[in-house]
Amino acid sequence: MPRDIVETEEHYKSRWRSIRILYLTMFLSSVGFSIVIMSIWPYLQKIDQTADASFLGWVIASFSLGQMVASPMFGLWSNYRPRKEPLIVSIFISVAANCLYAYVHLPASHNKYYMLVARGLVGFGAGNVAVVRSYIAGATSLQERTSSMANTSACQALGFILGPVFQTCFALIGEKGVTWDVIKLQINMYTAPVLLGAFLGVFNIILILAILREHRVDDSGRQCKNINFEEASTDEVQVPQGNIDQVAVVATNILFFVVLFIFALFETIITPLTMDMYGWTQEQAVLYDGIILAALGVEAVVILLGVKLLSKKIGERAILLGGLIVVWVGFFILLPWGNQFPKIQWEDLHNNSIPNTTFGEIIIGLWKSPREDHNERPTGCPIEQAWCLYTPVIHLAQFLTSAVLIGIGYPVCNLMSYTLYSKILGPKPQGVYMGWLTASGSGARILGPVFISQVYAHWGPRWAFSLVCGMVVFTITLLGVVYKRLIAFSVRYGRIQE
């Protein structure tokens, strides 16, 4: 249907202006969320000497836990009130949490718990992702949906790439920095990033108040009247009636959970895996793995932009299936083979028992400084992990090829999952449903690192990646079972041809 029949030029410009503001909001929010990631552990050690590696795991997991709790709440709110309300409130919570993070050094004791609360509240504010997705789903037609969702994910990915880069620049301030005695604020390499994050949040609030307007269109692009729409026009149409396919909804939530679960465990295991397989020191692992993850982020942005064009030719379901197959191949390549074994770290051997490794201990190599040791730390695969003696090394070419394939498959699966989800839900307000989808992703980011840290420490990469391959096969099977049901709401009821 031509655009001049669907809506007026003024409405069209206002709708896309609002959508683009949400792109910018997602980018700035992602920068604010990720700008402190690399400094959490050293700052935690600085403010509270009782904090150990296991507590670091809780601090990191608190972000996802806060987002998981908040997403359905903000989603429900957005169904019945103008969506700028939950957006502004959620961003304000993140701003306040960043300010709290900057002051966690002040209390006389229990400082680590203040940091835990601060990161949890930042995650709570990140629950607005559900509102953004529901807004874009409701403000775009079926033809516009995939492209808009891809732009949203690309902006989010770019923000998570640049956040750590900005934080690196703040390292020039040093640990001491300067102190503003009047308000007892220390501005140093740990607090300056969160203060920038708070400033970006305030800027986001101003943009939303000034520019964002409520818009909703049906799957064809015609304006729809609903409780969130501020100004009704004479040519608006009512939201079509019909029941949402709950089987497709549940299946898509499972698909989304598995996709984020798999990538979260890959992010977690990359550092201990490379240190064990290649004898990298902590400093080398931080540098090389950081470069690899940054490259994967850039790759994701390119893939997301390319998927917009590909989806118009072969459809979202086929791309999702292809993405899952690529992910499976990526993890299958990671399976150890051959007769070459990793270098064994014999030093500091106490017994042959396998430690009960926690999530925090697995990722501790990212943060721990060698300043406590006078000699160079031993490198290689620790003898305490018994599998090091009989598991072949994963060659560097294997690892890099796998990383490239996972970097292709993950953003494709991620984008296609919630794009299909938004189409299945149809033109009705999607806040609550998007909240549950975001919550399932947050749950995956909590459970994925815990799962991989335990399996890897006890049984090694062969078992760990075999189980992941099995999960992907299960997911592909589930997709095949519900493949015909993953269609748009309007297509299901015959209002639009697929």
C-alpha positions in Angstrom: 0.0 0.0 0.0 1.4 3.4 -0.9 2.7 5.5 2.0 0.4 8.5 1.2 -2.6 6.3 1.6 -1.4 4.6 4.8 -0.5 7.8 6.7 0.2 11.5 6.3 3.6 12.8 5.6 3.7 14.6 8.9 2.8 11.4 10.8 5.4 9.4 8.8 8.2 11.8 9.7 7.1 12.0 13.4 7.0 8.2 13.6 10.5 7.7 12.2 11.9 10.6 14.2 10.7 8.8 17.3 12.1 5.4 16.2 15.5 7.0 15.4 15.6 8.6 18.8 15.2 5.1 20.3 18.1 3.9 18.2 20.2 6.6 19.8 18.8 5.8 23.2 19.8 2.2 22.9 23.3 3.2 21.8 23.9 5.6 24.6 22.4 3.3 27.2 24.6 0.4 26.0 27.7 2.7 26.3 26.6 3.6 29.9 26.0 -0.1 30.8 29.3 -1.4 29.5 31.7 1.5 30.3 32.5 0.0 33.7 32.8 -3.7 32.9 36.6 -3.8 32.8 37.1 -2.0 36.1 34.6 -3.8 38.3 37.1 -6.3 39.8 40.0 -3.9 40.6 37.5 -1.3 42.0 35.8 -4.1 44.1 39.2 -5.1 45.5 40.1 -1.4 46.2 36.9 -0.6 48.2 36.5 -3.9 50.1 39.3 -6.4 50.8 36.8 -9.0 51.9 35.5 -9.4 48.3 36.6 -12.6 46.6 36.2 -14.1 43.2 32.8 -15.7 44.0 31.4 -12.4 45.0 32.6 -10.9 41.7 30.4 -13.5 40.0 27.4 -12.2 42.0 28.2 -8.6 41.1 28.3 -9.4 37.4 25.2 -11.6 37.6 23.2 -8.9 39.5 22.9 -6.8 36.3 21.1 -9.6 34.4 19.1 -10.4 37.5 17.9 -6.8 37.8 17.0 -6.7 34.1 15.1 -10.0 34.4 13.0 -8.7 37.2 12.3 -5.3 35.7 11.6 -6.2 32.1 8.0 -7.6 32.6 7.2 -4.7 35.0 8.2 -2.0 32.5 6.6 -4.0 29.7 3.2 -4.1 31.6 3.5 -0.4 32.4 4.1 0.4 28.7 0.9 -1.4 27.7 -1.4 1.0 29.6 0.5 4.3 29.7 2.6 6.4 27.3 5.8 4.5 26.8 8.0 7.5 27.5 6.9 7.1 31.1 8.6 3.7 31.8 11.5 4.8 29.6 12.2 7.9 31.6 11.8 6.2 35.0 14.0 3.3 34.0 16.8 5.6 32.7 16.5 7.7 35.9 17.0 4.6 38.0 20.2 3.8 36.0 21.4 7.3 36.5 20.8 7.1 40.2 22.5 3.7 40.3 25.6 5.0 38.5 25.8 7.8 41.1 25.6 5.3 43.9 28.4 3.3 42.2 30.6 6.4 42.3 30.1 6.6 46.1 30.4 3.0 47.2 33.9 3.7 48.7 32.4 6.0 51.4 30.7 3.6 53.8 32.9 2.3 56.6 32.1 -1.3 55.9 30.2 -3.7 53.6 31.2 -1.6 50.6 30.9 -4.7 48.3 27.2 -4.9 49.0 26.7 -1.3 47.9 28.4 -2.2 44.7 26.2 -5.3 44.3 23.1 -3.1 44.8 24.4 -0.5 42.4 25.0 -2.9 39.6 21.6 -4.6 40.2 19.8 -1.3 39.9 21.7 -0.5 36.7 20.4 -3.8 35.4 16.9 -2.9 36.7 17.0 0.2 34.6 18.2 -1.9 31.6 14.7 -3.5 31.7 13.6 -0.7 29.4 14.9 -2.8 26.4 11.5 -4.5 26.5 9.8 -1.1 26.2 12.0 -0.1 23.2 11.4 -3.3 21.4 7.6 -3.2 22.0 7.6 0.4 20.8 9.4 -0.4 17.6 7.3 -3.5 17.0 4.1 -1.4 17.4 5.4 1.5 15.3 6.5 -0.4 12.3 4.7 -2.4 9.6 5.7 -6.0 8.8 7.9 -4.8 5.9 9.7 -2.3 8.1 10.0 -4.5 11.2 13.2 -6.6 10.4 15.2 -3.5 9.3 14.2 -1.5 12.3 15.0 -4.3 14.7 18.3 -4.8 13.0 19.2 -1.1 13.4 18.3 -1.4 17.1 20.6 -4.4 17.6 23.4 -2.7 15.6 23.2 0.4 17.8 23.2 -1.7 20.9 26.1 -3.8 19.7 28.1 -0.6 18.8 27.5 0.8 22.2 28.8 -2.3 23.9 31.9 -2.2 21.7 32.7 1.5 22.4 31.9 1.4 26.1 35.1 -0.5 27.1 37.1 1.7 24.6 35.9 4.9 26.4 36.8 3.3 29.7 40.3 2.6 28.6 40.7 6.4 27.9 39.6 7.1 31.5 42.5 4.9 32.8 44.7 7.9 32.1 43.2 9.6 35.1 44.7 7.0 37.4 43.5 5.5 40.7 44.0 8.6 42.7 42.5 11.2 40.3 41.0 14.2 42.0 38.6 14.7 44.9 35.7 17.2 45.1 35.6 17.7 48.8 32.3 19.6 48.9 30.3 16.6 47.8 32.9 14.0 48.8 33.3 12.8 45.2 36.4 11.0 44.0 36.9 11.3 40.2 39.3 8.6 39.2 39.6 5.8 36.6 36.8 3.9 38.4 34.2 6.6 39.0 34.7 8.8 35.9 33.2 6.1 33.6 30.0 5.8 35.6 29.7 9.6 35.9 29.8 9.7 32.1 27.2 7.0 32.0 25.0 9.1 34.3 25.4 12.1 32.0 24.5 10.0 29.0 21.4 8.9 30.9 20.3 12.5 31.6 20.9 13.3 27.9 18.7 10.4 27.0 15.9 11.6 29.2 16.0 15.1 27.6 15.8 13.6 24.1 12.9 11.4 25.0 11.0 14.2 26.6 11.6 16.6 23.7 11.2 14.3 20.6 9.6 10.9 21.4 5.9 10.7 20.4 3.5 7.8 20.7 2.8 6.0 17.4 1.2 2.7 16.6 0.5 1.2 13.2 -1.0 -2.2 12.2 0.9 -4.8 10.1 0.1 -2.9 6.9 1.3 0.4 8.2 -2.1 2.1 9.0 -2.5 4.1 12.2 -4.1 2.3 15.1 -6.0 3.8 18.0 -4.8 2.5 21.4 -4.4 3.7 25.0 -0.9 4.9 24.3 -1.8 7.0 21.3 -1.9 10.7 22.2 -3.7 12.2 19.3 -6.4 10.3 17.4 -7.0 11.0 13.7 -10.1 10.3 11.6 -8.4 7.7 9.4 -7.2 5.4 12.3 -8.2 1.8 12.3 -9.0 -0.4 15.3 -6.5 -3.1 16.4 -7.5 -6.4 14.7 -8.9 -9.0 17.1 -7.6 -12.5 17.4 -5.8 -14.9 19.7 -2.0 -14.9 19.8 -0.5 -18.3 19.1 0.8 -19.2 22.5 2.7 -22.3 21.3 4.7 -20.0 19.0 5.2 -17.5 21.8 6.6 -20.1 24.2 8.8 -21.7 21.5 10.3 -18.4 20.5 11.1 -17.6 24.2 12.9 -20.9 24.4 14.8 -20.2 21.2 15.8 -16.8 22.5 16.9 -18.2 25.8 19.1 -20.8 24.2 20.7 -18.3 21.8 21.7 -15.9 24.6 22.6 -18.8 26.9 25.1 -20.1 24.3 26.7 -16.8 23.6 26.9 -15.9 27.4 28.8 -19.1 28.1 31.1 -18.5 25.1 32.0 -15.0 26.4 32.7 -16.5 29.8 34.9 -19.4 28.7 37.0 -17.6 26.2 39.6 -16.4 28.8 40.2 -19.6 30.8 40.1 -21.6 27.6 42.8 -19.6 25.9 45.0 -19.5 29.0 44.7 -23.3 29.4 45.2 -24.2 25.8 47.9 -21.8 24.7 49.7 -21.0 28.0 48.8 -17.3 27.8 49.4 -15.1 30.8 46.6 -13.1 32.3 47.9 -10.0 30.6 48.0 -11.7 27.2 44.6 -13.2 27.7 43.1 -9.8 28.5 44.7 -8.2 25.5 44.2 -10.9 22.9 40.7 -11.9 24.0 39.7 -8.3 24.2 40.8 -7.8 20.6 38.9 -10.9 19.6 35.6 -9.9 21.3 35.9 -6.4 19.9 36.4 -7.9 16.4 33.3 -10.0 17.0 31.4 -6.9 17.9 32.3 -5.2 14.7 31.5 -8.4 12.8 28.1 -8.4 14.5 27.3 -4.9 13.4 28.2 -5.7 9.8 26.1 -8.9 9.9 23.1 -7.2 11.4 23.1 -4.6 8.6 23.5 -7.3 6.0 20.6 -9.4 7.4 18.2 -6.5 6.7 18.6 -7.1 2.9 18.8 -10.9 3.1 15.6 -11.2 5.1 13.6 -9.7 2.3 14.6 -12.5 0.0 14.4 -15.6 2.1 12.5 -14.7 5.2 13.3 -14.6 8.9 12.6 -18.3 9.7 15.1 -19.5 7.1 17.7 -17.1 8.3 17.2 -18.2 11.9 17.6 -21.8 10.9 20.8 -20.9 9.0 22.1 -19.0 12.0 21.6 -21.9 14.3 23.4 -24.3 11.9 26.3 -21.9 11.7 26.5 -21.7 15.5 26.4 -25.5 15.7 29.3 -25.8 13.2 31.2 -23.2 15.3 31.0 -25.2 18.5 31.6 -28.5 16.7 34.9 -27.1 15.4 35.9 -26.3 19.0 35.8 -30.0 19.9 39.4 -31.2 20.8 41.1 -33.6 18.4 44.6 -34.9 17.5 47.6 -36.1 19.5 48.9 -32.8 20.7 48.2 -31.9 24.4 48.3 -28.6 26.1 51.2 -27.4 28.3 50.6 -28.6 31.9 50.9 -26.2 34.8 52.6 -28.3 37.4 53.4 -25.5 39.8 51.5 -25.2 43.1 50.2 -28.7 42.9 48.5 -29.7 46.2 46.3 -32.7 45.3 44.5 -34.2 42.3 41.1 -33.1 43.3 39.1 -30.9 40.9 38.1 -27.6 42.5 34.5 -26.5 42.7 35.1 -23.6 40.4 32.6 -20.7 40.5 31.6 -18.3 37.8 33.7 -15.5 39.4 36.8 -17.7 39.6 36.5 -18.7 36.0 36.6 -15.0 34.8 39.0 -13.8 37.5 41.9 -13.9 34.9 40.3 -10.8 33.3 40.8 -8.6 36.3 43.5 -10.0 38.7 46.7 -8.1 38.8 50.1 -9.7 39.1 51.3 -7.0 41.5 51.0 -9.4 44.5 53.6 -11.8 43.0 57.3 -11.2 42.8 57.8 -13.9 40.1 55.9 -14.6 36.9 52.8 -16.7 37.4 52.8 -20.2 36.0 51.0 -20.7 32.7 49.3 -23.6 31.0 46.5 -26.0 31.9 46.4 -26.5 35.7 47.0 -30.1 36.8 44.2 -29.7 39.3 41.9 -30.0 36.2 42.5 -33.7 35.6 41.2 -33.5 32.0 44.3 -31.5 31.0 46.3 -34.8 31.0 44.2 -36.5 28.4 42.3 -33.8 26.4 44.0 -32.7 23.1 44.7 -29.1 22.6 42.3 -26.9 20.7 44.4 -25.4 18.0 44.5 -21.7 17.6 43.1 -21.9 14.0 40.2 -24.0 15.4 39.5 -21.4 18.0 39.6 -18.4 15.7 37.5 -20.2 13.0 34.9 -21.1 15.7 34.9 -17.5 17.0 34.2 -16.1 13.5 31.3 -18.6 12.9 29.8 -17.9 16.3 30.2 -14.2 15.7 28.1 -14.7 12.5 25.5 -17.0 13.9 24.7 -15.3 17.2 23.6 -11.8 16.0 21.6 -13.5 13.3 19.7 -15.8 15.7 19.3 -13.0 18.3 17.8 -10.6 15.8 15.6 -13.1 14.0 14.2 -14.5 17.3 12.7 -11.3 18.6 11.8 -10.0 15.2 9.7 -13.2 14.6 8.4 -12.8 18.2 7.1 -9.3 17.5 5.4 -10.4 14.3 3.8 -13.4 16.1 2.3 -11.0 18.7 0.7 -8.8 16.1 -0.4 -5.1 16.5 -1.7 -5.4 20.0 0.5 -3.8 22.8 3.5 -6.1 23.3 5.0 -4.7 26.4 4.4 -7.6 28.7 5.3 -10.2 26.1 8.5 -8.3 25.3 9.2 -8.1 29.0 9.1 -11.9 29.3 11.4 -12.3 26.3 13.9 -9.9 27.7 13.6 -11.7 31.1 14.3 -15.0 29.4 17.4 -13.5 27.8 18.6 -12.1 31.2 18.0 -15.5 32.8 20.2 -17.1 30.1 23.0 -14.6 30.8 22.9 -15.7 34.5 22.8 -19.4 34.0 25.1 -19.7 31.0 28.3 -18.6 32.8 27.4 -20.8 35.8 26.8 -23.8 33.6 30.0 -23.5 31.5 32.2 -22.8 34.5 31.2 -25.9 36.3 31.2 -28.3 33.3 34.5 -26.9 31.9 36.3 -27.1 35.3 35.1 -30.6 36.1 35.0 -32.3 32.7 36.9 -30.1 30.2 36.2 -28.6 26.8 35.2 -31.9 25.1 32.2 -32.4 27.4 31.4 -28.7 27.6 31.2 -28.1 23.8 29.6 -31.5 23.2 26.8 -30.5 25.5 26.5 -27.1 23.8 26.3 -28.9 20.4 23.5 -31.0 21.8 21.6 -27.9 23.0 21.9 -26.4 19.5 20.6 -29.6 17.9 17.6 -29.6 20.3 17.0 -25.9 19.4 17.1 -26.7 15.6 14.7 -29.6 16.2 12.3 -27.3 18.1 12.5 -24.8 15.4 11.6 -27.5 12.8 8.6 -28.6 14.9 7.1 -25.1 15.2 8.5 -23.7 11.9 5.1 -23.4 10.3 3.6 -21.6 13.3 6.3 -18.9 13.4 4.3 -16.6 11.2 3.0 -13.0 11.6 -0.3 -12.4 13.4 -1.9 -10.9 10.3 -0.7 -13.7 8.0 -2.1 -16.3 10.4 -5.6 -14.7 10.2 -5.4 -14.2 6.5 -5.3 -10.4 6.5 -1.9 -10.3 4.8 -0.3 -12.8 2.5 3.1 -14.1 3.6 
